[in-house]
């Protein structure tokens, strides 16, 4: 297990975002080199994001990595870099952690204000907790299903002092084909509630581009569109990056404002941290992934 602290400027560039005013950040590397569970003590109240997978073993949130009040945990051989937001309460903002359970295998809702967004931080059940299938959130709160029991961090105070906002729409591929729901996606999109029996997987059966949200392969779901984030500027561009020979390739792009996969073009899976990701040099793809990416 290793812990490494980097400068705020370096982390902001590496993560592809500009820290909010009054925030500080640090990056650490946490390792499960022996295949067992290890904990890296750190203050996680401001949230955690995996930025770079270093291991051959997959790092999947809720299975081989996560975080709770004691720090970041890794398991099953995962080794990766994580960015930890600190100074969470400075000048506004805040968050709370709640546990929501589907102990009887049915759907249950935990009422909470989800307007600031929700992240699963620690899976407690033997049943898989997969966003859009066994957990999600909407205006009523966080819902869990299919035996999922997990801890969730609810972000609060994000819209204090103006800025931000959002709307929710339902987009459907009822005939199994590709359909586009026109909407301004420049502020970003999140799937909040899967309504179909068919899986809704970003980059495979749903995504978004400049002209709206697209769904395919029978996916039907609710999506939250962030609005007001780009007041006074902003925008984005879409690029295609390919690993046609199965090796790692870089596509030059300014990733400081973040990158999202919008459309998978390859038969090979495109999984962030394993077959695609981004850093200061641009977007990278590997293991046969070929996809379209939205660069903010």
Protein Blocks (a to p, Z undefined) as FASTA:
>chain_A
ZZddddfklmmmmnopacdehiacdddddddfkopacdddddfknopadfbdfbfbdcde
hilgccdfkbccdeehiacdddddehklggpajddddddddfkopacdddddfknopadf
bdfbfbdcdehilgccdfkbccdeehiacdddddehklggieiiddddddddfkopacdd
dddfknopadfbdfbfbdcdehklgccdfkbccdeehiacdddddehklgoiacdddddd
ddfkopacdddddfknopadfbdfbfbdcdehilgccdfkbccdeehiacddddZZ
